[in-house]
C-alpha cells in the first residue's frame, strides 16, 4: 500500500479528443463550493489506485501520467487504455500495484472520438 495524502481526480467534458489534464483534489473534500484543485509539485509522485471512465461516443480512451509534460502518451506513461462501445465504461483497480509516474507527472485523458467523457480516480500523493 502506498502512503501519502489521499486524493481523487475528476474530469468531465463533451470533447477530449485533444489530451486534457485531470484536476485532482484532497479526498473527503467537495470538488465544488470552494475547494481548489491541487497542484502536483515537482517532488511529488501521484499513484493511481482506482479509475472509472465512462464515454458516450464509441472509441478509444487513454488515461496516462504525463511524465514529460508534452501532452502526449509516451511509452511507460499509460495507466489505462481501452476501446469502449457507445455509452460504455470501464472500472479498474490498481490497489495492489498502484500506477505511478515520474515526480511531477500530471494525469491526462485523451479520447478517440468527440462525445461526453467522465473520469474519476483515486490515489495518493507522496514526496519523492
C-alpha positions in Angstrom: 0.0 0.0 0.0 1.2 3.5 -0.9 1.4 6.0 1.9 0.8 9.8 1.5 -2.0 12.2 1.0 -5.3 10.7 -0.3 -6.6 12.4 -3.4 -9.2 12.0 -6.1 -9.4 13.3 -9.6 -12.4 14.4 -11.6 -12.8 15.2 -15.3 -15.9 15.8 -17.3 -16.1 17.1 -20.9 -18.1 16.8 -24.1 -14.8 16.5 -26.1 -11.5 15.2 -25.0 -10.1 14.4 -28.5 -7.2 16.7 -27.5 -5.3 15.5 -24.4 -6.6 17.2 -21.3 -5.3 17.3 -17.8 -7.4 16.0 -14.9 -7.9 18.1 -11.8 -7.1 16.5 -8.5 -8.5 17.3 -5.1 -8.0 16.3 -1.5 -10.1 13.2 -0.8 -13.0 13.8 1.5 -13.4 17.4 0.3 -16.0 18.7 -2.0 -14.9 19.5 -5.6 -17.2 22.5 -5.7 -18.1 25.1 -3.2 -14.6 26.5 -2.7 -12.1 23.6 -2.7 -9.3 24.4 -5.2 -7.7 21.8 -7.3 -4.2 20.7 -6.1 -1.0 21.4 -8.0 1.4 18.5 -8.2 4.8 19.7 -7.2 8.0 18.6 -9.0 8.9 16.5 -6.0 5.5 14.7 -5.6 4.6 11.4 -7.1 1.0 10.6 -8.0 0.0 7.0 -7.5 -3.3 5.9 -9.0 -5.2 3.1 -7.1 -8.6 3.1 -8.9 -10.1 4.6 -12.1 -13.5 4.8 -13.7 -14.1 6.0 -17.2 -17.5 6.5 -19.0 -17.9 7.6 -22.6 -20.9 8.5 -24.8 -19.3 8.0 -28.2 -17.6 4.7 -29.1 -13.9 4.8 -29.3 -10.5 4.6 -27.7 -9.6 6.2 -24.4 -6.2 6.7 -23.0 -5.5 7.6 -19.3 -1.9 8.4 -18.6 0.5 10.2 -16.3 2.3 12.7 -18.4 5.9 12.4 -17.2 7.5 14.8 -19.6 4.6 17.4 -19.7 4.3 17.2 -23.5 0.6 16.3 -23.6 1.2 13.0 -25.4 1.1 9.5 -24.0 4.6 8.1 -24.4 6.0 4.7 -23.6 5.7 3.9 -19.9 3.1 6.7 -19.1 -0.1 4.6 -19.7 -2.3 3.9 -16.7 -5.3 2.6 -18.6 -6.0 2.2 -22.4 -9.3 0.8 -23.7 -11.6 0.8 -26.7 -15.2 1.2 -25.5 -18.6 0.8 -27.0 -21.0 3.7 -27.2 -22.3 4.6 -23.7 -19.6 2.3 -22.4 -17.3 2.4 -19.4 -14.5 0.7 -17.6 -13.5 0.4 -14.0 -10.1 -0.8 -12.9 -8.4 -1.1 -9.5 -4.7 -1.0 -9.0 -4.9 -1.2 -5.2 -2.3 -4.0 -5.0 0.0 -2.4 -7.6 -0.7 1.4 -7.9 0.3 3.0 -11.2 2.8 5.9 -10.6 4.5 8.4 -12.8 7.7 10.4 -12.5 7.8 13.1 -9.9 5.6 16.0 -11.0 3.7 13.9 -13.6 0.1 15.1 -14.2 -2.8 12.9 -15.1 -4.2 13.2 -18.6 -7.1 11.7 -20.7 -7.5 11.6 -24.4 -10.4 10.1 -26.3 -10.5 8.9 -29.9 -14.0 10.4 -30.6 -15.8 13.5 -29.6 -18.6 12.9 -27.1 -19.2 13.1 -23.3 -16.4 11.6 -21.2 -16.3 11.3 -17.5 -13.3 10.2 -15.5 -12.9 9.7 -11.8 -9.9 8.2 -10.0 -8.5 7.8 -6.5 -4.9 7.7 -5.4 -2.2 9.2 -3.2 0.4 12.0 -3.5 3.8 11.2 -1.9 7.0 13.1 -1.6 9.8 11.8 -3.9 
